[in-house]
Amino acid sequence: MAVVGDLRVLLRLRDFRRLLAVRLLSQGADGVYQVALATYVVFAPEKEASPAAIASAMAVLLLPYSLVGPFAGVLLDRWRRRQVLVYGNVLRAALASLTAVLMLGDAPDWLFYASALCVTAVNRFVLAGLSAALPRVVDADRLVMANSLSPTAGTLAATAGGGLAFLVRIVAADSDAAVVLLGAALYLCSALASLRMPRELLGPEKELVQPRLAVALAGTARGLLAGVRHLAERRAAAHALVSMTLMRFCFGALTVMVLMLCRYAWSSSEDDGLALLGIAVVFSGAGFFAAAVMTPWAVGRFGARGWMIVCAATAAVLGPALLLPFAPGSILAAAFVIGLTTQGAKIATDTVVQSAADDGFRGRIFSLYDVLFNVAFVGAAGVAALMLPPDGKSVLLVASVALVYAAIAGAMTRFDAQ
């Protein structure tokens, strides 16, 4: 298979392997940490989670970063990205350890959320740096395959991290703090793996680097506006980014719905609900893996934008067909399909944006990309909170999401026809 051959070529590239190792450890830690947060916020017996409570938690954790994310992108285009990966993961290890201490000490919710917010903020910073650095370790001809393997492998690592977190929680007598400490250890391992790469390897170019914080921040606003103008001049990339943001919105709304179904509609206890959620995550992760295998071929067959149209149209048709029975089996099948179409579209979007953006702008553009992802996810949670009943079964939400998917496919088809 051509996919297997391309994978072998990529994995022979030493620098790609090292960057991939950093991503796997980092996102594996993310999976561990996120499971700990989910069990603490949503599935703890003493907490009566509602769609509104879930939306509020997402807003607290994600929206503040939306205010600072673009500025972080400017710094990504001025600081050595390898150093960002090293110090960012060390900082996350320290902050995650603080979160564990707060859990053990029965701290106020606002203090716990503040700690989790800091970990999430640095997390988005690191992920943007990984995406911006990818074109520095592979050639342009294999960028689509690299975008298929690297982010998808990271997502699978996060899924595996979540599974490991479940096991640790069982062994450690339902201790969310122990799970968080495991995440902290993996963040530290990711920082150590980053040290295996030369400082200059991941860019940006030497003449763009401004190591002093005051110098870098002085040009932040101007650099941000320049990044927006840079993206606006590349209409295909801008349209792909908007379409992917809307698909992220759909994914977020369905995520909240599945959380509520697992918590209240399909289980008689918190442990049963958490187990069902874990299975749904596994099916979604399988969809992500399938997207990694299919997308290089599909992009070659349909083009990056054509593949995005196929993904959106597939989700529009199969999504409601699988979701509306509101049965565990059909929802798991839907998790696979939505995972495949969402990740397939994201791989194509990453490739379009990376190919269109100059190296000196990639950091800030991918930070804007992350901000759009955060805002879309939180917005979707807010909409879901208004539409979902306590048990999570909402025909209106499923139909609305299907219409958004159909609108994405129609708009992109019309743009390509112009």
N, C-alpha and C positions, 0 to 999 in steps of 0.2 A: 504494500500500500504506500502511496505517495506520502500520506500523513506520517507513517512510521519512519520513512526515510528522512523527512524533514525534521522530525523530532530527534533522530539520531544525530543529524548534522548540528542542530542547535545545542544539544547536550555535549557535543565535542568542544564547543566554544567555552574556554575556561572562564572568561569574564561573565558570560551569560549564566553559567552554572553558579558562580559565586553570587551574582545578583539574585538569582532564583532562590538560592539557599536563604538569603536574607529575607526575601518575601515569605517563604514557607514558614520560617520560624516566627516572623512578625505576625502573619495572619493566623497561624496556629494559636499564638498567644491571644489574638483578638477573639477567636472562637471560644477559648477558655474563659476569658474575661466577660464576654457577652452572655454566655450561659449563666455565669454567676450573677450578673445583673438581672437577667430574666427571672431566675428562680427567686431572687431576693425581692424584686419589685412586683412580679406578676403572680408567682406560684407559692409564695410564702403563706402558710395557713392563716396567719393573723392579718393578712392584707386582702381586702375585697376589691380586686382589680376590676375596673370597668373600662370600656373603650375611651372614655374621657380621661381616666387616670393614665392609661397607656399613652395617649396622645400628649398629655402633659409631661410625662417622663421623657418622651422623645423630644419634645420642644426644649425642655431644660437641657438635655444632653447635646442636642445638635444645633439649635438655632444660634446660640451665642457664637459658635465657631463661624457661622455664616457671615458674621460681621468682621471677623479678622482673617478669614481664609484667604481672600485675595491679596492681602498684605503679606501673608506668609508666602504666597506664590512669587511675589516680587523678590523676596529674600532667597527663594529657591533658585532664581535666575542670577543671583549675585554671590551666594555662598557655595562652597564645595558640597555637592550633593552627597558625596560619601560621608562627609562630616555630619551632615544633617541626619543620615541614617544611624550613625554611631551615637550621637548625643541625644537624638530623639528617642531611641530605644532605651538608652540608659535612664532618661527622664521618665519614660513610661513605666519602667521597672520600679522606680522609686515611688511614683504616684500610685501604682497598683498596690504596692505594699502598704501605703497609707490607707487606701480603700479597705484593705483587709483589717487593719487596726480599727478603723471606724466601725466595721461590721461587728467585730468582737466587743467593742466598747458600747454598743447600743447607742450610737451617736444620733443626733437629730437628722431628719431626712434631708434638710437643706445642706448640711455639711457633707453627707454622703454623696448627694447629687453634685456638689461642687467638685469633690474629688474625682468622681466619674467623668464629669465634664472635662476636666483637665486631661485625663487619659484620652478621651475621645478626640479632643482638639489636636493633640500631638499625633494621634493615630492618623487623622486625615492629612496632616502635614507630611508624615512619612510615606503614606500611600501615593500622594501627589508626586513626591520625589522619586519613588520607584517607577512610576509611569513616565515621568519626564526623562529618567535616565535610560530607559530601555533602548531607544535608538542609538545610544552610545556603545552598546555591546553587541548589536547585531547589524547586519547590512540591510539596506532598504528592501532588497528582494525577499527577505525572510521576515519582514516586520509583521506581516499578517499572522504567520505561524507563531512568532514570538508573542504576539498579543493574544493568540488563542491559548498557548501553553501557560504563559506566566501568570496573568490575572486569574485564569481558571484554576490553575494549580494552587494559587493562593486561596481561592474560595474553598477548594477541596481541603486544603490544610486547615482552614477555619472550621469546616465541618468536622474534620477529624479531631481538632482541638475541642469542639463542643462535645463530641463523643467521649473523649478522654475526661472532660470535666464531669460528665455524668458518672463515670466510673469512680473518679476521685471522691465525688460527693457521696456515693454509696459507701466507699471504704472509710471515709472520714466522718461517718454518721451525720450526713446532711449538713456539712459545714461549708457554707458559701465562702467563708474567709480562707479556708484551705485551698479552694479552687482558685481564688484570686491570687494567692501566693504562687501557685503553679504558673499562672499567667505571667506574673512578674519574673519568674525564673526564665521563662521562654523569651520574654522581651530582652533580658540580659544576654541570652545566647544569641539573639539576632544582632545585638550591638557588637558582640565579639566576632560574629561572622562577617560583619561589615568591614572590620579591620583587615581582612584578607585582601581587600581591593586597594590599589594605589589611590592616593588622595585625589589625583587629577583625572582619574579614569571616567567618572560619571559626569564631568562638566560642571558648570558651563565653561565656555572658552576663557582662557586666562585673562584676557583684556576686560571681560565682563565682571570678574570677581572683585567684590569690595568687602574685605574681611571685617572692617570696622562697622559695628552696628549703627552708629550715628550716621555714617556716610550712606549706608544702605537704606536706612529709613528716610533719609532726606528726600530721596527720589521715589518713594513708594507710590504716592498719588499719581505722579506723572507716569511711572512705569505701569501702573494698573490701567490707566486710560490708554496707554500705548498698546497694552495687551488686548484690550477690548477692541480697539481700532484694527489691530492686526487680525483678530478673528473675524471682525465684520467684513473685512476685505476678501475673505475666503468664504463665500456664500454656502458652498457645499458643506464645509465643516460646520458652519453656524447652524444650518438646517438640521444636520445630523445630530448636533448637540441638543437642540431644542426637542427633537423627536425622542432622543434617548431620555431626556429629563421627564417627558410625559410618560414614557414607559416605566420609569422609576416610580412615578406617582402611582401608576396602576399596581405595581409590585408592592408598594407600601400599604395601599388600601387593603389588598388581599392578605398581606402579612398580619395586619391587625385582626382581620376577620378570622383567619386560621387560629390566631392566639386565643380569641374568645371562644371559638368552637372547641378547641382542646381544653380550655379551662372550665367551661360550663356545660357544653352540649353533649360531649362524648365521654365524659369521665365522671366517676363518683368521688374521686379524691384528687388532691393536688399532685401526688406522685404519678397517678395514671395519666393525668393531663400532661404532665411534663414528659412522660414516656411517649405519648402520642405526638407531641410537638417535636421530639427528637427524631421520630420516624419521618415526619413531614420534612424536616431539615435534610435528612438523608436522601429522600426522593428529590428534593430540590437540588441538592448537590450532585446527584446523578444526572439531572438535566443540565447542570453547568458543565459537567464532564462531557456529555454528549455534544454540547455546543462547541467545546474545544476541538473535538474530533471532526465535526461536520463543517465548521465555519471556513477553514481554509479552502476546502473543496467548493463550498457554496459561494464564497466570494469570487473564486475563479470562474464559477459558472454564471452567477448573476451580477457580479460586482458588489462592492461593499454596500452601496445604497440599496441595490436590488435585494440583497440578503436582509437588510433591515425591513424592507417592505414585506418580504415573505414572513419574517418573524412576527411583525405586528399583525398581519392578516391571519396568521395561524392562531395567535392568541385571541383574536377577536372571534374566531369561529369555534375553536375547541374549548376556550376558557369557560364560557357559559354552559356549554354542553356537559362539561365535567363538574363544574362547580354547583350548578343548581340543584342536583339531588341532595346536597348537603350530607352526603354519606362519607364515612371515613375513607373507604376504598376509592371513590371517585375523586375526593379531595387530594389524596396522595397522587393519583394520576395527574390531576391538574397542577400539583406542585412540580412534578417532573416537566410538564409542558411549559409552564410559566418560567421555570428555571432555565430551560433550554432556550426559549425565545428571548428572554431578557438578557442572558449572557451572550447569546449569539449576536444580538443587536449591539451590545456593549463592545464586544471585540471589534466589530465593524466600525463603530464610532471611534474607538481609540485609534484605530489605524487611520481613519480619515483625518482626525485632528492632528495626530503625530506627523503625518505626511504633509499636511498643509502648513503647520506652524514651524517657524524657524527655531533653531536650538535656543537662542537667547530669549524666546518667548514661551517655551513649552512649560516651564514651571508655573508661571502665573496663569496660563490658560488651563492647565490641569487643576490648579487650585480653584479657579472659577467653576470648572467642571464638578469638582467635589462639592462646592457650595450649592450649585444647582441640584445635585443629588440630595444633599441634606434638606434643603428647603422643600423639594418635591416630596421627600419621604415624610417630613413633619406635616406638610400640608395634607398629604393623603391620610395620615393618622387623624388629623382634625376633621376631615370630611367623614371618615369612617366613624368617628365618635358621634357625629350628628345622625348618621344613617343606620348604625347597627343597633339592634335590640340586645338585651343582656346576654342572650345565648349565641349571638353572632350570626344568625341566619337572616340574611337580607337579600331578597331578589333584586331590589332596587340598586343596591351597591354593585352586584354582579353585572346587571344590565348596563349600568353607567360606565363601568370599567371596560366592558366590551365595546361600547360606543367610542370611548377614547382610543382604544386600539385600532378600531376601524377608521377613525378620523386620521390617525397617524399614517396608516397605510395609504389612504386616499390622498392626503396632502403631499406625501413624498412621491407618489406616482405622478401627481400633477406637476410637481416641481421638475421631475426628470423629463417630463414630456415637453417642457418649455425650451 
